[in-house]
Amino acid sequence: MMPMASSVATAMIPQMRSRTTGLLRTLLVGLTAFLTVVDLFATQAILPALTRAYGTTPAAMSFAVNASTMGMAIAGLAMALFGRRIDRRFGIMVSLAALAVPTLLLGSMPGLAVFAGLRVVLGLFMATAFTLTLAYLAETSTQQAAASAFAAYITGNVASNLFGRLLSAAVADHFGLAWNFYAFAALNLCGALLVAVTVHRQPLRPDGATTMSALSAGLANLRDPALRAAFAIGFCILFAFIGTFTYVNFVLVRQPFTLGMMALGFVYFVFLPSVVTTPFAGRVALWCGTRLTCAGALMFAAFGLPLMLVPSLPAVLAGMVLLSVGTFFAQAVATGFVGRAARADRAAASGLYLACYFLGGLVGSVVLGQTYDRLGWPACVAGIAFALAAAIALTPRLRTR
């Protein structure tokens, strides 16, 4: 009996080590994502305060804050063309360190035009780190491990939405708006340090045909109908997400809710369920299929829209929970699909996806901002519903060859 027990224990040790390594990798991937995008949407928690400080309209201030998505779209296209020539570890580390510079400068509370310009620069560095990390994960993982890694990365994104907004509201409420940006600059530097310690340098190995130019690789990805559908779905997801979580802030600080800055920060505990559900996106997509999982997540998000029109705080919060869970789940599925489906160049495919994704956020900020200013919150919700419906209609095209 003892030799048998010993052999069983010996056989279990590699499995335990593998699980421990997998868990540690998941945590590191999620933490890297958190520190990469923590200040992307955190500023939305203090949008009403910034609007008052700058003496402008909600649409104008929202555009300035969300101008980071313009930089992210530009960087996504640049990474699609040139990403495979950049060392992953070095590129991620430098981008995160450089990200602290525009974040620090935002603390000087410059004019609105300069504020928007700094947010564009912030988006450039942020998307570069984001795209290179996705490419690194795709190139260093098996298909099953990649699905889990992408889900972990999006989970870190979810956590940054929650804790970033809470931190932003708390720091701005207690120390002022400028210190909000100083705190996030410090977190950016922590991200660069984490990558320096945990990410190993890998030789550059462009997947697909190595003789293809960067431009032809990008065009090859665009010719793939499944990838085009994924890019369009990404556009619609952030269009709906930004439309919801930017302009709902202005709804909640007015009658009948009249929430203060700190209370508005606590509202974003609505992201907490997404932190729990998003890590399962990769597994669910493998079990149920990408198309069914993505469509189901988007429908789940759409169920929350009618609740956000009810003049009751619990109803609005419930609607926000449904929409955040659904959109983050769909985002994790779509991101993983792009990493698996790309044949020509995964860095190019990830860059194109993120360019479309963040372009959707920019367009959503502008279009829905004007809709909110001119027609009000119900019309804004109708625009969000249209974007989700378009994304659902595209999910049947998510087929790998």
C-alpha positions as CSV (number, residue, x, y, z in Angstrom):
1,M,0.0,0.0,0.0
2,M,2.8,2.4,0.9
3,P,4.6,2.2,-2.5
4,M,1.3,2.6,-4.3
5,A,0.4,5.7,-2.2
6,S,3.9,7.1,-2.9
7,S,3.6,6.6,-6.6
8,V,0.2,8.3,-6.6
9,A,1.6,11.2,-4.7
10,T,4.5,11.4,-7.0
11,A,2.2,11.5,-10.0
12,M,0.1,14.3,-8.5
13,I,3.1,16.6,-7.8
14,P,3.5,17.7,-11.5
15,Q,-0.3,18.4,-11.7
16,M,-0.2,20.5,-8.6
17,R,2.8,22.4,-9.8
18,S,1.0,22.9,-13.2
19,R,-2.1,24.2,-11.5
20,T,-0.1,26.5,-9.2
21,T,1.9,27.9,-12.2
22,G,-1.4,28.4,-14.2
23,L,-3.0,30.2,-11.3
24,L,0.1,32.4,-10.8
25,R,0.2,33.2,-14.6
26,T,-3.5,34.1,-14.5
27,L,-3.0,36.5,-11.6
28,L,0.0,38.1,-13.2
29,V,-1.9,38.5,-16.5
30,G,-4.9,40.1,-14.7
31,L,-2.7,42.4,-12.7
32,T,-0.8,43.6,-15.8
33,A,-4.1,44.4,-17.5
34,F,-5.3,46.2,-14.4
35,L,-2.2,48.4,-14.2
36,T,-2.3,49.0,-18.0
37,V,-5.8,50.4,-18.3
38,V,-6.6,51.5,-14.7
39,D,-6.9,55.2,-15.6
40,L,-8.7,54.7,-18.9
41,F,-12.2,54.9,-17.5
42,A,-11.5,55.9,-13.9
43,T,-11.9,59.6,-14.8
44,Q,-15.5,58.9,-15.7
45,A,-16.2,58.7,-11.9
46,I,-15.3,62.3,-11.6
47,L,-16.9,63.5,-14.8
48,P,-19.5,65.8,-13.2
49,A,-16.8,67.4,-11.0
50,L,-14.5,67.9,-14.0
51,T,-17.4,69.4,-15.9
52,R,-18.0,71.9,-13.2
53,A,-14.3,72.7,-12.8
54,Y,-13.9,73.4,-16.5
55,G,-17.3,75.2,-16.8
56,T,-18.3,73.2,-19.9
57,T,-21.0,70.8,-21.1
58,P,-21.3,67.1,-20.3
59,A,-20.7,66.2,-24.0
60,A,-17.6,68.4,-24.3
61,M,-16.0,67.1,-21.1
62,S,-16.9,63.6,-21.9
63,F,-15.2,63.9,-25.3
64,A,-12.1,65.3,-23.7
65,V,-11.9,62.5,-21.2
66,N,-12.7,59.8,-23.8
67,A,-10.2,61.3,-26.3
68,S,-7.9,58.5,-25.0
69,T,-9.9,56.1,-27.2
70,M,-8.7,58.2,-30.2
71,G,-5.1,57.6,-29.2
72,M,-5.9,53.9,-28.6
73,A,-7.4,53.5,-32.1
74,I,-4.4,55.2,-33.7
75,A,-2.0,53.0,-31.8
76,G,-4.0,49.9,-32.6
77,L,-3.6,50.6,-36.3
78,A,0.1,51.3,-35.8
79,M,0.6,48.1,-34.0
80,A,-1.3,46.2,-36.7
81,L,1.3,47.5,-39.2
82,F,4.5,47.5,-37.2
83,G,3.8,45.4,-34.0
84,R,5.5,42.3,-35.1
85,R,8.8,44.2,-35.4
86,I,8.7,45.3,-31.7
87,D,10.1,43.2,-28.9
88,R,7.1,42.4,-26.7
89,R,8.7,42.7,-23.3
90,F,10.6,45.9,-24.1
91,G,7.6,47.5,-25.8
92,I,5.1,46.8,-23.0
93,M,7.6,48.0,-20.3
94,V,8.5,51.3,-22.1
95,S,4.8,52.0,-22.9
96,L,3.7,51.6,-19.3
97,A,6.6,53.8,-18.1
98,A,5.8,56.5,-20.7
99,L,2.1,56.3,-19.8
100,A,2.9,58.0,-16.5
101,V,4.1,61.2,-18.2
102,P,0.8,62.5,-19.7
103,T,-1.0,61.2,-16.6
104,L,1.2,63.4,-14.4
105,L,0.7,66.4,-16.7
106,L,-3.1,66.1,-16.5
107,G,-2.7,66.9,-12.8
108,S,-1.7,70.5,-13.7
109,M,-5.4,70.9,-14.9
110,P,-4.5,72.4,-18.3
111,G,-7.0,74.0,-20.7
112,L,-9.7,71.7,-22.1
113,A,-8.0,71.4,-25.5
114,V,-4.6,70.4,-23.9
115,F,-6.5,68.1,-21.5
116,A,-8.0,66.3,-24.5
117,G,-4.6,66.2,-26.3
118,L,-2.9,64.6,-23.2
119,R,-5.7,62.0,-23.1
120,V,-4.9,61.1,-26.7
121,V,-1.2,60.6,-25.9
122,L,-2.2,58.5,-22.9
123,G,-4.3,56.3,-25.2
124,L,-1.3,55.9,-27.6
125,F,0.9,54.4,-24.9
126,M,-1.9,52.4,-23.3
127,A,-3.0,50.7,-26.5
128,T,0.6,49.9,-27.5
129,A,1.1,48.1,-24.2
130,F,-2.4,46.4,-24.5
131,T,-1.8,45.2,-28.1
132,L,1.7,43.9,-27.4
133,T,0.5,42.0,-24.3
134,L,-2.3,40.3,-26.3
135,A,0.2,39.3,-29.0
136,Y,2.6,38.0,-26.4
137,L,-0.1,35.9,-24.8
138,A,-1.2,34.5,-28.2
139,E,2.4,33.6,-29.2
140,T,3.4,32.0,-25.9
141,S,0.2,30.0,-25.1
142,T,-1.6,26.9,-26.3
143,Q,-5.1,27.4,-27.7
144,Q,-6.7,26.4,-24.4
145,A,-4.3,28.4,-22.3
146,A,-4.7,31.4,-24.6
147,A,-8.4,31.4,-24.1
148,S,-7.9,31.5,-20.3
149,A,-5.1,34.1,-20.6
150,F,-7.3,36.4,-22.7
151,A,-10.2,36.0,-20.2
152,A,-7.8,36.8,-17.4
153,Y,-6.6,39.9,-19.2
154,I,-10.1,41.1,-19.7
155,T,-10.9,40.3,-16.1
156,G,-8.0,42.7,-15.1
157,N,-9.6,45.2,-17.4
158,V,-12.9,44.7,-15.5
159,A,-11.2,45.1,-12.1
160,S,-9.6,48.3,-13.3
161,N,-13.0,49.7,-14.2
162,L,-14.2,49.0,-10.7
163,F,-11.3,49.9,-8.5
164,G,-10.0,52.6,-10.8
165,R,-13.3,54.5,-10.5
166,L,-13.4,53.9,-6.7
167,L,-9.9,55.2,-6.3
168,S,-10.5,58.2,-8.6
169,A,-13.6,59.2,-6.6
170,A,-11.9,58.7,-3.3
171,V,-8.7,60.6,-4.1
172,A,-10.5,63.5,-5.8
173,D,-13.0,63.7,-3.0
174,H,-10.4,63.9,-0.2
175,F,-7.3,65.5,-1.9
176,G,-8.7,67.3,-5.0
177,L,-8.8,66.6,-8.7
178,A,-5.1,67.0,-9.4
179,W,-4.0,64.3,-6.9
180,N,-6.3,61.8,-8.7
181,F,-3.9,62.0,-11.7
182,Y,-0.8,61.8,-9.6
183,A,-2.0,58.6,-8.0
184,F,-2.7,56.9,-11.4
185,A,0.8,57.9,-12.7
186,A,2.3,56.0,-9.8
187,L,0.2,52.9,-10.7
188,N,1.5,53.2,-14.3
189,L,5.1,53.0,-13.1
190,C,4.1,50.0,-10.9
191,G,2.9,48.3,-14.1
192,A,6.2,48.9,-15.9
193,L,8.1,47.4,-12.9
194,L,5.8,44.3,-12.8
195,V,6.4,43.6,-16.5
196,A,10.2,44.1,-16.1
197,V,10.1,41.4,-13.3
198,T,7.6,38.9,-14.7
199,V,7.6,39.0,-18.5
200,H,10.3,37.0,-20.2
201,R,11.8,38.2,-23.5
202,Q,10.7,36.0,-26.5
203,P,12.3,35.9,-29.9
204,L,10.1,37.7,-32.5
205,R,8.3,35.0,-34.5
206,P,5.7,36.5,-36.9
207,D,3.0,33.9,-37.2
208,G,1.7,33.2,-40.7
209,A,3.9,33.8,-43.8
210,T,7.2,35.4,-42.7
211,T,7.8,37.0,-46.0
212,M,4.6,39.1,-45.9
213,S,4.9,42.8,-45.4
214,A,3.1,44.4,-42.5
215,L,0.6,46.0,-44.8
216,S,-0.2,42.8,-46.6
217,A,-0.6,41.0,-43.3
218,G,-3.1,43.6,-42.1
219,L,-5.0,43.3,-45.4
220,A,-5.1,39.6,-45.1
221,N,-6.8,39.9,-41.7
222,L,-9.3,42.4,-43.2
223,R,-10.1,40.0,-46.0
224,D,-11.2,37.4,-43.4
225,P,-15.0,37.8,-43.0
226,A,-14.9,36.2,-39.5
227,L,-12.3,38.7,-38.3
228,R,-14.1,41.6,-39.9
229,A,-17.2,40.6,-38.0
230,A,-15.2,40.4,-34.8
231,F,-13.7,43.9,-35.4
232,A,-17.3,45.3,-35.9
233,I,-18.5,43.5,-32.8
234,G,-15.7,45.1,-30.8
235,F,-16.7,48.5,-32.2
236,C,-20.3,48.0,-31.1
237,I,-19.3,46.7,-27.6
238,L,-17.3,49.8,-26.6
239,F,-19.8,52.1,-28.3
240,A,-22.5,50.7,-26.0
241,F,-20.2,50.5,-22.9
242,I,-19.0,54.1,-23.1
243,G,-22.5,55.3,-23.9
244,T,-23.8,53.7,-20.8
245,F,-21.1,54.4,-18.2
246,T,-20.2,57.9,-19.3
247,Y,-23.6,59.5,-19.4
248,V,-25.3,57.5,-16.6
249,N,-23.0,59.6,-14.3
250,F,-24.9,62.7,-15.2
251,V,-28.2,61.0,-14.7
252,L,-27.2,59.8,-11.2
253,V,-26.1,63.2,-9.9
254,R,-29.4,64.8,-10.9
255,Q,-33.0,64.3,-9.6
256,P,-34.3,62.0,-8.4
257,F,-30.9,60.4,-7.4
258,T,-28.7,63.4,-6.6
259,L,-25.6,61.3,-5.7
260,G,-22.4,63.0,-4.4
261,M,-18.9,62.3,-5.8
262,M,-18.0,59.5,-3.3
263,A,-21.5,57.9,-3.6
264,L,-21.1,57.9,-7.4
265,G,-17.8,56.1,-7.0
266,F,-19.5,53.4,-4.9
267,V,-22.0,52.9,-7.6
268,Y,-19.3,51.2,-9.6
269,F,-19.4,48.2,-7.4
270,V,-21.8,47.1,-10.2
271,F,-18.6,45.9,-11.9
272,L,-17.9,43.4,-9.1
273,P,-20.1,40.6,-10.6
274,S,-18.1,41.0,-13.9
275,V,-14.9,40.3,-12.0
276,V,-16.3,36.9,-11.0
277,T,-17.9,36.0,-14.3
278,T,-15.4,37.2,-17.0
279,P,-12.7,34.6,-16.1
280,F,-15.1,31.9,-17.3
281,A,-15.6,33.4,-20.7
282,G,-12.8,31.4,-22.3
283,R,-14.1,28.1,-20.9
284,V,-17.7,28.8,-21.8
285,A,-16.7,29.7,-25.4
286,L,-14.8,26.4,-25.7
287,W,-17.8,24.5,-24.4
288,C,-20.7,26.3,-26.1
289,G,-19.0,27.8,-29.1
290,T,-17.9,31.4,-29.8
291,R,-21.0,32.4,-31.6
292,L,-23.5,31.2,-29.1
293,T,-21.5,32.6,-26.1
294,C,-21.0,36.0,-27.7
295,A,-24.6,36.4,-28.7
296,G,-25.9,35.2,-25.3
297,A,-23.6,37.7,-23.5
298,L,-24.8,40.6,-25.7
299,M,-28.4,39.7,-25.2
300,F,-27.8,39.5,-21.4
301,A,-26.4,43.1,-21.6
302,A,-29.4,44.3,-23.6
303,F,-31.8,43.1,-20.8
304,G,-30.3,45.8,-18.6
305,L,-31.2,48.7,-20.8
306,P,-35.0,49.1,-19.8
307,L,-34.0,49.0,-16.2
308,M,-31.8,52.1,-16.6
309,L,-34.9,54.1,-17.6
310,V,-36.7,53.4,-14.3
311,P,-36.5,56.3,-11.8
312,S,-35.3,54.0,-9.1
313,L,-31.7,53.6,-8.0
314,P,-31.9,49.8,-7.4
315,A,-33.4,49.3,-10.9
316,V,-30.7,51.5,-12.5
317,L,-27.9,49.6,-10.6
318,A,-29.4,46.3,-11.7
319,G,-29.4,47.4,-15.3
320,M,-25.8,48.5,-15.0
321,V,-24.8,45.1,-13.6
322,L,-26.5,43.3,-16.5
323,L,-24.9,45.5,-19.1
324,S,-21.4,45.3,-17.5
325,V,-21.5,41.5,-17.1
326,G,-22.7,41.0,-20.7
327,T,-20.3,43.4,-22.5
328,F,-17.2,42.3,-20.6
329,F,-18.1,38.7,-21.2
330,A,-18.6,39.4,-24.9
331,Q,-15.4,41.4,-25.1
332,A,-13.4,38.5,-23.6
333,V,-14.9,36.0,-26.1
334,A,-14.3,38.3,-29.1
335,T,-10.7,39.1,-28.0
336,G,-10.0,35.3,-27.6
337,F,-11.6,34.6,-31.0
338,V,-9.3,37.1,-32.8
339,G,-6.2,35.6,-31.2
340,R,-7.3,32.1,-32.4
341,A,-8.7,33.0,-35.8
342,A,-5.9,35.2,-37.1
343,R,-3.7,33.4,-39.7
344,A,-1.5,36.1,-41.2
345,D,-0.2,38.0,-38.2
346,R,-1.7,37.9,-34.7
347,A,-0.2,41.2,-33.6
348,A,-1.8,42.8,-36.7
349,A,-5.1,41.2,-36.0
350,S,-5.0,42.2,-32.3
351,G,-4.1,45.8,-33.3
352,L,-6.9,46.0,-35.9
353,Y,-9.4,44.7,-33.3
354,L,-8.4,47.2,-30.7
355,A,-8.4,50.0,-33.2
356,C,-12.0,49.2,-34.1
357,Y,-12.9,48.6,-30.5
358,F,-11.6,52.0,-29.3
359,L,-12.9,53.8,-32.4
360,G,-16.3,52.5,-31.3
361,G,-15.7,54.1,-27.9
362,L,-14.8,57.4,-29.5
363,V,-17.7,57.4,-31.9
364,G,-20.0,56.4,-29.0
365,S,-18.8,59.2,-26.8
366,V,-19.4,61.8,-29.6
367,V,-22.7,60.5,-31.0
368,L,-24.3,59.6,-27.7
369,G,-23.0,62.8,-26.1
370,Q,-24.8,64.9,-28.6
371,T,-27.8,62.6,-28.3
372,Y,-27.8,63.1,-24.5
373,D,-27.3,66.8,-24.7
374,R,-30.1,67.3,-27.3
375,L,-32.6,64.5,-26.7
376,G,-31.9,63.2,-23.2
377,W,-31.1,59.9,-21.5
378,P,-33.9,57.8,-23.1
379,A,-32.7,58.6,-26.6
380,C,-29.1,57.7,-25.4
381,V,-30.3,54.3,-24.2
382,A,-32.0,53.7,-27.6
383,G,-28.7,54.4,-29.3
384,I,-27.0,51.9,-27.0
385,A,-29.7,49.3,-27.8
386,F,-29.1,49.8,-31.5
387,A,-25.3,49.1,-31.1
388,L,-26.0,45.9,-29.1
389,A,-28.5,44.7,-31.7
390,A,-26.0,45.2,-34.5
391,A,-23.3,43.3,-32.6
392,I,-25.8,40.4,-32.0
393,A,-26.6,40.3,-35.7
394,L,-22.9,39.9,-36.5
395,T,-22.2,36.9,-34.2
396,P,-23.2,34.2,-36.7
397,R,-20.2,35.2,-38.8
398,L,-17.6,34.3,-36.1
399,R,-16.4,31.1,-37.7
400,T,-12.8,29.8,-37.7
401,R,-11.5,28.2,-40.9
